[in-house]
Amino acid sequence: MMSSLTRLFSGPQAEEARMAAVRGYAVLDTPPDTAFDHITSLAADLFGTPIALISIVDEDRVWFKSRHGMPLEQIGRDAGLCASAILQKQPWLLADAAGDPRAQAHPLVTGDFGLRFYLGIPLSAPDGSNLGTLCVMDRKPRSVTRRQMAGMHSLAALAMTLLDLHKTARQADAALAQAAADKDKALRLAHMMANEIDHRVMNSLQLVAGLLSMQSRMPSDDDVPTQLKQAAGRVSAIARVHQHIYLSEGIEHADVGQYLQRVCDDLSVMLEAGNRGSIAVSGAEVKLPTARIVAIGLIINELVTNAIKYGEGKVTVRFADTETGYTLSVSDEGDGPPPDEILKPARGFGMKVITSLVQQLRGALSIGRQDDGTGTRITIAFPREIALPHMP
């Protein structure tokens, strides 16, 4: 007998709405993606399992966007445990499938595959529809710790953020094409702009892969869930960067002052900065290529987050157009450590990200006090004309 929860998420209307959400993401049968592959690799490593998958449940199949340790690209929906996992909002855990009445007769359990352990975290769209799962599997029973479950939830959130990034790019493509449909010249322009959006988003997805790869190589005293939560936060920052670029007047260029104000308004809400101070933004009226806006947005995300977390009083973000180029600074009013002490954490992942982004801008980073000798001010100076490489 089905539970009320199963009926709620498995009725014909619910399935129709879920499939509409799946089609809206248009991810089925897309090529492999390194950023998603990093997630399944991290999930398999977190649990020590031979198999980890990111699945999308179609009408009659379960298709794998990323597959670690699985040779098949898809399986029938009836044969997939992911089809059961999407019927609920909570994780679907089979610690020992052979003794679990929910799966004793399942072909993956009774057949040659011999599945014994399964954990699937639903990938939920903003409207609540479950697109698929992030899951790990093994042929022997396993127990799950709180640390592992927390890490798995962070990785699932990371996967969903990447799917949202892809969807944002496709929606922008469609909107531009629709707006230019009446004129051939405008249509060609829309196509060029759509390609530019695709290029920017792909660069950001490569940046996601670079961030995950870099973080996996960094020694840290933090536990795995903490590291994954930090990684998820940085990927969300990339998504917010693109959101604010699309809110700007143009695609190829964006006004720096307006853009920084939007980003800092978001950060103020997310970090509850109003309880600890405020974020003031001042910026010269300068339009920069969106390639540089991405790097600037991520630098601000790191610096403002640290200033709110560790500093005191008001946080000030300034962008200036000088005779020699541009300067970007973040300052607080706290009694932090001396500037030479602040440089010591450069071995940490946050400072490593900032250093890499500053190098992309061909800039120079300096740390000191404010003009009145209080607080901490971090300044980045960079030239007007540069070509941005990818993050290593």
C-alpha positions in Angstrom: 0.0 0.0 0.0 1.4 3.4 -1.0 2.1 5.9 1.7 0.5 9.4 1.5 3.9 10.8 0.6 4.3 8.4 -2.3 0.8 9.2 -3.6 1.6 12.9 -3.3 4.7 12.7 -5.5 3.7 9.8 -7.8 0.3 10.7 -9.2 -0.3 11.4 -12.9 -0.5 15.2 -12.5 2.7 15.2 -10.4 4.5 13.1 -12.9 3.4 15.4 -15.7 4.7 18.4 -13.9 7.9 16.6 -13.1 8.5 15.7 -16.7 7.8 19.3 -17.7 10.5 20.4 -15.4 12.9 17.7 -16.8 12.2 19.0 -20.3 12.7 22.6 -19.2 16.3 21.8 -18.1 17.0 20.1 -21.5 19.8 18.1 -20.1 18.9 14.6 -21.4 21.4 13.2 -23.8 23.8 16.1 -23.5 27.6 15.3 -23.7 29.7 14.5 -20.6 30.7 17.4 -18.4 33.9 17.6 -16.4 32.2 19.6 -13.6 29.6 16.9 -13.0 32.2 14.2 -13.2 34.1 15.9 -10.4 31.0 15.6 -8.2 30.5 11.9 -8.8 34.2 11.3 -8.2 34.0 13.1 -4.9 30.8 11.2 -3.9 32.4 7.9 -4.6 35.5 8.9 -2.6 33.4 10.2 0.3 31.7 6.8 0.7 34.4 4.5 -0.7 31.9 3.0 -3.2 32.8 1.8 -6.7 29.8 3.5 -8.3 28.5 7.1 -8.1 25.9 8.6 -10.6 24.1 11.8 -11.4 20.8 10.5 -12.9 17.9 12.2 -14.7 14.7 10.1 -14.7 12.9 10.3 -18.0 9.5 8.8 -18.9 10.8 5.3 -19.5 14.5 5.4 -18.7 17.0 6.6 -16.2 19.8 8.5 -18.0 23.1 9.3 -16.4 24.5 12.8 -16.8 27.7 11.6 -15.0 28.7 8.0 -14.2 31.6 7.0 -12.1 32.3 3.2 -12.3 29.2 2.5 -14.4 29.7 1.4 -18.1 26.0 2.0 -19.1 24.7 5.4 -20.2 21.2 4.6 -19.2 18.9 1.9 -17.9 15.1 1.2 -18.1 13.1 3.2 -15.6 11.6 0.0 -14.0 15.1 -1.3 -13.3 16.4 1.9 -11.7 16.3 2.6 -8.0 16.6 6.3 -8.9 13.0 6.1 -10.1 12.0 5.2 -6.5 14.2 7.8 -5.0 12.5 10.7 -6.8 9.1 9.8 -5.3 10.1 11.4 -2.0 11.9 14.5 -0.7 14.2 12.7 1.7 17.3 10.6 0.9 16.5 7.1 -0.3 18.8 4.8 1.7 19.1 1.0 1.4 21.9 0.0 3.8 21.4 -3.7 3.0 19.0 -4.1 0.0 18.9 -7.9 0.3 17.1 -7.5 3.7 15.0 -4.4 2.8 11.4 -5.2 1.8 11.4 -2.1 -0.5 14.0 -3.6 -2.8 14.2 -7.4 -2.1 12.5 -8.2 -5.5 14.3 -5.4 -7.5 16.2 -6.7 -10.5 19.4 -4.9 -9.5 19.3 -6.7 -6.2 18.2 -10.2 -7.4 20.1 -10.1 -10.7 23.7 -10.4 -11.7 24.5 -6.9 -10.5 24.0 -8.0 -6.9 23.3 -4.5 -5.4 23.4 -4.3 -1.6 23.9 -0.6 -0.8 22.2 2.4 -2.4 21.9 6.1 -1.3 20.2 8.6 -3.5 19.7 12.3 -2.9 16.9 13.8 -5.0 17.9 16.7 -7.3 15.0 19.1 -6.7 14.2 22.0 -9.0 13.0 25.3 -7.5 9.4 24.3 -8.1 9.9 21.1 -6.0 10.1 18.7 -8.9 12.6 15.9 -8.6 14.6 15.7 -11.8 16.8 12.7 -10.7 19.3 11.9 -8.1 22.9 12.0 -7.0 23.5 8.4 -5.8 26.2 6.0 -4.7 26.0 2.2 -5.0 27.9 -0.9 -3.8 27.7 -4.7 -4.0 28.1 -5.0 -0.2 26.1 -3.5 2.7 27.2 -0.2 4.2 26.3 2.1 7.0 26.2 5.9 6.6 27.6 8.4 9.0 26.2 11.9 9.6 29.4 13.4 8.1 28.9 11.4 4.9 25.2 12.3 4.6 26.0 16.0 5.1 28.7 15.8 2.4 26.3 14.0 0.0 23.7 16.8 0.5 26.3 19.4 -0.3 27.3 17.6 -3.5 23.7 17.3 -4.6 23.2 21.0 -4.1 26.3 21.6 -6.2 25.0 19.4 -9.0 21.6 21.3 -8.9 23.5 24.6 -9.1 25.3 23.4 -12.2 22.0 22.3 -13.8 20.6 25.8 -13.1 23.6 27.4 -14.8 23.0 25.4 -17.9 19.3 26.3 -17.9 20.1 30.0 -17.5 22.2 29.9 -20.6 19.5 28.2 -22.6 16.8 30.6 -21.5 19.0 33.6 -22.5 19.6 32.0 -25.9 15.9 31.5 -26.4 15.0 35.0 -25.3 17.5 36.7 -27.6 16.4 34.6 -30.6 12.7 35.4 -29.9 13.4 39.1 -29.6 15.2 39.2 -32.9 13.0 36.9 -34.9 11.5 39.7 -37.1 14.7 41.0 -38.6 17.5 39.0 -40.3 20.1 41.4 -39.1 18.9 41.3 -35.6 18.6 37.5 -35.7 22.3 37.3 -36.7 23.1 39.6 -33.9 21.0 37.5 -31.5 22.9 34.4 -32.6 26.2 36.0 -32.0 25.1 37.2 -28.6 23.7 33.7 -27.8 27.1 32.2 -28.7 28.7 34.7 -26.5 26.5 33.7 -23.6 27.3 30.0 -24.2 31.0 30.9 -24.2 30.7 32.8 -20.9 28.7 30.0 -19.2 31.1 27.3 -20.5 34.0 29.4 -19.2 32.3 29.5 -15.8 31.6 25.8 -15.9 35.3 25.3 -16.6 35.9 27.6 -13.6 33.7 25.4 -11.5 35.7 22.3 -12.5 38.9 24.2 -11.7 37.6 25.3 -8.3 36.6 21.7 -7.4 39.9 20.3 -8.7 41.9 22.9 -6.8 40.0 22.3 -3.6 40.5 18.6 -3.8 44.2 19.1 -3.9 44.3 21.5 -0.9 45.4 20.2 2.5 42.8 21.3 5.1 41.9 20.7 8.7 38.2 21.0 7.8 36.1 17.8 7.5 34.7 16.8 4.1 31.2 18.3 4.6 32.7 21.6 5.5 34.9 21.6 2.4 32.0 20.6 0.2 29.7 23.3 1.7 32.4 25.9 0.9 32.7 24.6 -2.7 28.9 24.7 -3.1 29.0 28.3 -1.9 31.6 29.3 -4.5 29.7 27.6 -7.3 26.5 29.4 -6.2 28.5 32.6 -6.4 29.3 31.9 -10.0 25.6 31.4 -10.7 24.8 34.7 -9.0 27.5 36.4 -11.2 25.7 35.3 -14.3 22.3 36.2 -13.0 23.5 39.8 -12.4 25.2 40.0 -15.8 21.9 39.0 -17.5 20.1 41.7 -15.4 22.5 44.3 -16.9 21.7 46.3 -20.0 24.1 44.4 -22.3 25.6 41.0 -22.6 29.2 41.8 -23.7 29.7 44.6 -21.2 28.2 45.5 -17.8 28.4 48.6 -15.6 30.7 47.8 -12.8 29.1 50.1 -10.2 25.6 48.7 -10.8 26.8 45.2 -10.9 28.8 45.5 -7.6 25.8 47.0 -5.9 23.6 44.0 -6.9 26.2 41.5 -5.8 26.7 43.2 -2.4 22.9 43.5 -1.9 22.7 39.7 -2.4 25.6 39.1 0.0 24.1 41.4 2.6 20.9 39.3 2.6 22.7 35.9 2.5 25.2 36.7 5.2 22.7 38.7 7.3 25.2 41.5 7.2 22.6 43.9 8.7 23.1 42.3 12.1 26.8 43.0 12.1 27.2 46.2 10.1 26.5 47.2 6.5 28.0 47.0 3.0 28.7 50.3 1.3 29.4 50.3 -2.4 31.0 53.1 -4.6 32.0 52.6 -8.1 33.1 54.7 -11.1 30.8 54.7 -14.1 32.8 52.2 -16.1 31.6 49.4 -18.4 33.8 46.3 -18.5 33.7 43.1 -20.6 31.7 40.4 -18.9 34.8 38.2 -18.9 36.4 40.5 -16.4 33.1 40.9 -14.5 33.1 37.2 -13.7 36.5 37.4 -12.0 35.6 40.6 -10.2 32.4 39.2 -8.9 34.1 36.1 -7.5 36.8 38.2 -5.9 34.2 40.4 -4.2 32.3 37.3 -3.0 35.4 36.0 -1.3 36.6 39.3 0.2 33.2 40.6 1.4 32.3 37.2 2.9 35.6 37.2 4.9 35.2 40.8 5.9 31.7 40.1 7.3 32.8 36.9 8.9 36.0 38.1 10.6 35.8 41.9 10.6 33.7 44.4 12.4 31.6 47.4 11.5 30.8 48.7 8.0 32.3 46.9 5.0 33.2 49.2 2.1 33.6 48.1 -1.5 35.2 50.6 -3.9 35.9 50.5 -7.6 38.0 53.4 -9.1 39.2 54.4 -12.5 42.8 55.7 -12.1 45.4 57.1 -14.4 47.2 53.7 -14.4 44.2 51.4 -14.6 41.5 50.2 -12.2 41.5 49.5 -8.5 39.1 47.4 -6.5 39.2 47.5 -2.7 37.3 45.9 0.2 37.8 47.4 3.7 36.3 46.9 7.2 36.4 48.8 10.5 37.7 46.0 12.8 40.9 45.7 14.7 42.2 42.8 12.7 45.7 41.4 12.6 48.5 43.4 11.0 48.7 43.3 7.2 51.7 41.0 7.2 49.8 38.5 9.3 46.8 38.5 6.9 49.1 37.4 4.1 50.0 34.2 6.0 46.6 32.5 5.3 47.5 32.7 1.6 48.1 28.9 1.8 44.3 28.6 2.5 41.9 27.8 -0.4 40.0 31.2 -0.2 43.2 33.2 -0.7 44.4 30.7 -3.4 41.2 31.4 -5.3 41.6 35.2 -4.9 45.3 35.0 -6.0 44.4 33.0 -9.1 41.7 35.4 -10.1 44.0 38.4 -9.5 46.5 36.7 -11.8 43.8 36.4 -14.4 43.3 40.1 -14.2 47.0 40.6 -14.4 46.7 42.6 -11.3 48.6 43.2 -8.0 47.1 42.6 -4.5 48.1 44.7 -1.5 46.9 44.6 2.1 47.0 47.5 4.6 45.0 49.7 6.9 42.5 52.3 5.9 43.6 55.9 5.6 42.9 56.7 9.2 45.0 53.7 10.3 42.0 51.5 11.4 40.5 48.3 10.0 41.9 46.3 7.1 41.8 47.2 3.4 42.6 44.8 0.6 43.3 46.4 -2.8 43.6 44.9 -6.2 45.0 47.1 -9.0 44.8 45.9 -12.6 45.2 47.3 -16.1 42.4 48.4 -18.5 43.1 46.0 -21.3 43.7 42.3 -20.7 42.8 38.9 -22.1 41.6 36.5 -19.5 42.9 32.9 -19.5 41.1 30.0 -17.7 41.6 29.3 -14.1 44.2 26.5 -13.9 
